[in-house]
Amino acid sequence: MSSTTATEIRAVYLVKGDDASLVAQEAHRLVASLVDGGDPTLMVEEFGGPSADDLDIGALIDACTTPPFLVERRVVVLRDAGQLSAADGKRLLTYLDDPLPTTALVLMGGGGAVPTALTKRVGALGEVVDTAVGRGRARTQWLETHLKDAPVRLDRPATARLAEHLGEDMGRLSGLLESLASAYGEGAAVSLGDLEPFLGSAGSVLPWDLTDALDAGDTAKAIGVLHRMLSAPGSHPLVVMSVLHRHFRAMLRLDGSGITSPEEGAVALGVQSSFMAKKALAQSRRLGTAGIARAVQLLADADLDLRGATALSGELALEVLVARLSKLVRRSRG
């Protein structure tokens, strides 16, 4: 993990690795560290993409050589740096001969091999961040390090089960930890029993499959996902309710806040993922204040039903809730 601070700003960084999701996650953490609480809309500019046609090397170098305005530095991000042609790589090397001290250039691996000469220059001038997990003891240490900064605290049996379940797919770790935080709260202690429903084992699904189906207003899919969640080993209706409460509480917190960017939303929600905040922000706008208020009322009524206010079974109470929430979303769109 990157340990960049405001006093350790380098001219250039290369984030590399075999897992694209880990590269993206580490690059996000690095950029957040470089922004250091500033306004990313003024400080960060991104270039590149999955195709070489997505890169305008001239525009990227112009961004690197432009002094910051109203902020202390600029952060220029190049995605899929493996797409660089030999000629483009040479132009970047020329810039790095005399880089602007107020610019931090972040190169994200992907799209092929980053030119060797450029990799060497980054190593000499800046910092190379390797996201490779490794094997054996190295893999165990990687997981332990990332769990230290996790939004929840896993006990030893849960940690062992998580390592076994993820195998080589450590790119899923960040999303899974944020799902646990959504369900149980930031800083919560998570046991093996708490963890099992979120592992996506046979017959089960991940919690965001349910919230994504609700956000789309797809009643049939949402109820299907609900049934699979409830059939998972160790699942309980109150776990599902916790997921739904967290999902709509995020919209409630953002509604009327004046927040417009995912990065601001992530700070307000106390989450690390701007992607999660972006989804909550978009959905809060779709539902509007009245729609969010109605959703909160439906959740409160269903919570009472689960605790014995009616004779409905837990599964039926959740089916009714999910159907009403998805209908609410469709109505807001129609």
C-alpha positions in Angstrom: 0.0 0.0 0.0 1.2 3.5 -0.7 2.5 5.6 2.2 2.7 8.9 0.3 2.3 12.0 2.4 2.2 15.7 1.7 6.0 15.9 2.4 6.9 13.0 0.0 5.5 14.2 -3.3 7.4 12.7 -6.2 7.4 13.9 -9.8 6.2 10.6 -11.2 4.6 7.3 -9.9 4.0 4.0 -11.6 1.3 1.7 -10.2 1.8 -1.8 -11.7 0.5 -5.3 -11.1 -1.2 -8.3 -12.7 -4.7 -7.6 -11.3 -6.3 -4.6 -12.9 -8.7 -4.1 -10.0 -5.8 -3.9 -7.5 -4.0 -1.5 -9.7 -7.1 0.7 -9.9 -7.6 0.5 -6.1 -4.0 1.4 -5.3 -4.0 4.2 -7.8 -7.1 5.6 -6.2 -5.5 5.5 -2.8 -2.3 7.2 -4.2 -4.3 10.0 -5.9 -6.3 10.6 -2.7 -3.0 10.9 -0.8 -1.6 13.3 -3.3 -4.7 15.4 -3.3 -4.4 15.4 0.5 -7.9 16.9 1.3 -7.8 19.4 -1.6 -10.4 19.8 -4.3 -9.9 17.0 -6.8 -12.0 18.8 -9.4 -9.2 21.4 -9.5 -6.2 19.2 -8.9 -6.8 15.9 -10.8 -6.9 15.4 -14.6 -7.1 11.9 -16.2 -6.0 10.7 -19.6 -5.9 7.4 -21.5 -8.1 4.3 -21.5 -8.4 0.8 -22.9 -7.5 1.9 -26.4 -4.4 3.6 -27.7 -6.8 6.0 -29.5 -8.0 7.2 -26.1 -4.7 9.0 -25.4 -3.7 12.4 -26.6 -0.1 12.6 -25.5 0.2 16.2 -26.3 -2.7 17.1 -24.1 -1.3 15.0 -21.3 2.1 16.8 -21.5 0.3 20.1 -21.6 -1.4 19.2 -18.4 1.9 18.1 -16.8 3.5 21.5 -17.7 0.6 23.7 -16.6 1.1 25.3 -13.2 -1.7 24.7 -10.7 -4.4 27.4 -10.2 -5.9 28.0 -6.8 -4.3 24.8 -5.5 -0.8 23.7 -4.5 -0.3 21.0 -7.1 -1.7 19.2 -10.1 -2.1 15.4 -10.2 -2.1 14.0 -13.8 -3.2 10.4 -14.2 -2.5 8.2 -17.2 -4.6 5.0 -17.4 -3.4 1.9 -19.2 0.2 3.2 -19.6 1.0 0.0 -21.4 -0.7 1.6 -24.4 2.0 4.1 -24.9 3.8 3.9 -28.2 7.6 4.2 -28.4 7.2 7.8 -29.7 4.9 8.7 -26.9 7.1 7.1 -24.3 10.1 9.2 -25.6 8.0 12.4 -25.2 7.2 11.5 -21.6 10.9 10.8 -21.0 11.7 14.3 -22.4 9.2 15.8 -20.0 10.7 13.9 -17.1 14.1 15.3 -17.9 12.8 18.6 -16.3 9.4 17.9 -14.7 7.3 20.7 -13.3 7.8 20.6 -9.4 4.1 21.3 -8.9 2.9 18.3 -10.9 2.6 14.7 -9.8 2.3 12.3 -12.7 0.6 8.9 -11.9 1.0 6.1 -14.5 -1.3 3.2 -14.1 -0.1 -0.1 -15.6 -2.4 -2.0 -18.0 -3.0 -2.3 -21.7 0.4 -4.0 -22.3 4.0 -3.5 -21.1 5.1 0.0 -20.0 8.2 1.0 -22.0 11.3 -0.3 -20.2 13.1 3.1 -20.4 10.1 4.8 -18.8 9.9 2.2 -16.0 13.6 2.8 -15.2 13.2 6.5 -15.2 10.2 6.3 -12.7 12.4 4.1 -10.5 15.2 6.6 -10.5 13.1 9.8 -10.3 9.9 8.7 -8.5 8.2 5.7 -7.0 7.1 2.3 -8.4 4.1 0.8 -6.5 3.8 -2.9 -7.1 0.4 -4.3 -6.3 1.4 -7.9 -6.8 0.0 -10.1 -4.0 2.6 -12.8 -4.2 2.3 -16.4 -2.9 2.7 -18.2 0.4 3.9 -16.1 3.2 4.0 -13.0 1.0 0.3 -13.4 0.2 -0.5 -13.8 3.9 1.4 -10.7 4.8 -0.3 -8.7 2.0 -3.7 -9.7 3.4 -2.8 -8.9 7.0 -1.5 -5.5 6.0 -4.7 -4.6 4.1 -6.9 -5.9 6.9 -5.1 -3.5 9.4 -6.6 -0.6 7.5 -10.0 -2.2 6.9 -13.3 -0.5 7.8 -14.2 -3.5 9.9 -12.2 -5.8 12.3 -12.2 -9.5 11.4 -11.5 -12.1 14.1 -9.0 -14.9 13.4 -11.4 -17.5 12.1 -13.1 -15.0 9.8 -9.7 -13.9 8.5 -8.7 -17.5 7.8 -12.0 -18.1 6.0 -11.7 -14.9 4.0 -8.2 -15.9 2.8 -9.4 -19.3 1.8 -12.4 -17.9 0.0 -10.6 -15.2 -2.0 -7.8 -17.5 -3.1 -5.9 -15.6 -5.9 -8.7 -13.1 -6.4 -7.6 -10.5 -3.9 -9.1 -7.7 -6.1 -12.5 -8.5 -4.4 -11.2 -7.7 -0.9 -11.9 -4.0 -0.9 -15.5 -4.3 -2.1 -16.2 -7.2 0.3 -14.8 -5.2 3.3 -16.9 -2.2 2.3 -20.0 -4.4 2.1 -19.3 -5.7 5.6 -19.0 -2.1 6.8 -22.3 -1.3 5.1 -24.0 -4.1 6.9 -22.5 -3.9 10.3 -21.1 -0.4 10.6 -17.6 1.2 10.4 -15.2 -0.3 12.9 -17.5 -3.3 13.7 -16.1 -6.6 14.9 -16.9 -9.3 12.3 -17.0 -13.0 13.2 -17.0 -16.0 11.0 -20.8 -16.2 11.2 -21.1 -12.5 10.3 -18.8 -13.0 7.3 -20.3 -16.1 5.7 -23.4 -14.5 4.2 -21.2 -12.1 2.2 -18.9 -14.6 0.6 -21.0 -15.3 -2.4 -20.9 -19.1 -1.8 -23.1 -21.5 -3.7 -26.7 -20.3 -3.8 -25.8 -16.9 -2.4 -25.0 -13.5 -3.8 -23.1 -10.4 -2.8 -25.2 -7.7 -1.0 -24.7 -5.1 -3.7 -26.5 -7.4 -6.2 -29.6 -6.7 -4.2 -29.1 -2.9 -4.0 -28.2 -2.7 -7.7 -31.4 -4.5 -8.6 -33.4 -2.2 -6.4 -31.7 0.9 -7.9 -32.7 -0.4 -11.3 -36.3 -0.9 -10.2 -36.1 -4.6 -11.3 -38.6 -6.2 -8.9 -38.2 -9.8 -10.2 -34.5 -9.7 -10.1 -34.4 -8.1 -6.6 -36.7 -10.7 -5.1 -34.7 -13.5 -6.8 -31.5 -12.1 -5.3 -33.3 -11.7 -1.9 -34.2 -15.4 -1.9 -30.7 -16.4 -2.7 -29.3 -14.2 0.1 -31.8 -15.7 2.6 -30.8 -19.3 1.5 -27.1 -18.7 2.2 -25.7 -20.5 5.2 -25.9 -18.4 8.3 -28.0 -15.7 6.7 -30.8 -13.9 8.6 -33.5 -11.4 7.6 -31.9 -8.7 9.9 -28.7 -8.9 8.0 -30.5 -8.1 4.8 -32.3 -5.3 6.6 -29.0 -3.9 7.7 -27.8 -3.8 4.1 -30.9 -2.0 3.0 -30.8 0.5 5.9 -27.2 1.4 5.1 -28.0 1.8 1.4 -30.9 4.2 1.8 -29.2 6.0 4.8 -26.4 7.0 2.4 -29.0 8.6 0.1 -30.6 10.4 3.0 -27.3 11.8 4.1 -26.5 13.1 0.6 -30.0 14.5 -0.1 -30.0 18.3 0.1 -26.3 18.4 1.2 -25.2 20.3 -1.8 -22.5 17.7 -2.5 -21.9 17.2 -6.2 -18.8 15.1 -6.5 -18.2 11.4 -5.6 -15.1 12.4 -3.7 -17.0 14.8 -1.5 -19.8 12.2 -1.1 -17.2 9.6 0.0 -16.0 11.9 2.8 -19.6 12.7 3.9 -20.5 9.0 4.0 -17.2 8.0 5.7 -16.3 5.5 3.1 -13.1 4.9 1.1 -14.8 4.2 -2.3 -15.8 7.2 -4.4 -17.5 4.7 -6.7 -19.9 3.7 -3.9 -20.6 7.4 -3.2 -21.2 8.1 -6.8 -23.9 5.5 -7.0 -25.5 6.8 -3.8 -25.4 10.3 -5.1 -27.0 9.4 -8.4 -29.7 7.4 -6.8 -30.5 10.1 -4.3 -31.1 12.5 -7.2 -33.4 10.0 -8.9 -35.5 9.3 -5.9 -35.6 12.9 -4.6 -36.4 14.0 -1.1 -40.0 12.6 -1.1 -38.9 9.3 -2.5 -36.1 8.9 0.0 -38.5 9.8 2.9 -40.9 7.2 1.6 -38.2 4.5 1.4 -37.1 5.2 5.0 -40.7 4.8 6.1 -41.0 1.5 4.3 -37.8 0.3 6.0 -39.1 1.4 9.4 -42.4 -0.5 8.9 -40.6 -3.6 7.7 -38.2 -3.5 10.6 -41.2 -3.6 13.0 -42.6 -6.5 11.1 -39.4 -8.5 11.4 -39.5 -7.8 15.2 -43.0 -9.2 15.6 -45.4 -6.3 14.9 -47.3 -8.5 12.5 -47.6 -12.3 11.9 -45.6 -12.0 8.6 -42.6 -14.3 8.4 -39.2 -12.7 8.0 -39.0 -13.8 4.3 -42.4 -12.5 3.4 -41.9 -9.2 5.2 -38.7 -8.7 3.2 -40.4 -9.7 -0.1 -43.1 -7.1 0.5 -40.4 -4.5 1.4 -38.3 -5.2 -1.7 -41.3 -5.1 -4.0 -42.4 -1.8 -2.6 -38.9 -0.3 -2.8 -38.4 -1.3 -6.4 -41.8 0.0 -7.3 -40.9 3.3 -5.7 -37.8 3.5 -7.9 -39.8 2.8 -11.0 -42.3 5.4 -10.1 -39.6 8.0 -9.6 -38.3 7.3 -13.1 -41.7 7.3 -14.7 
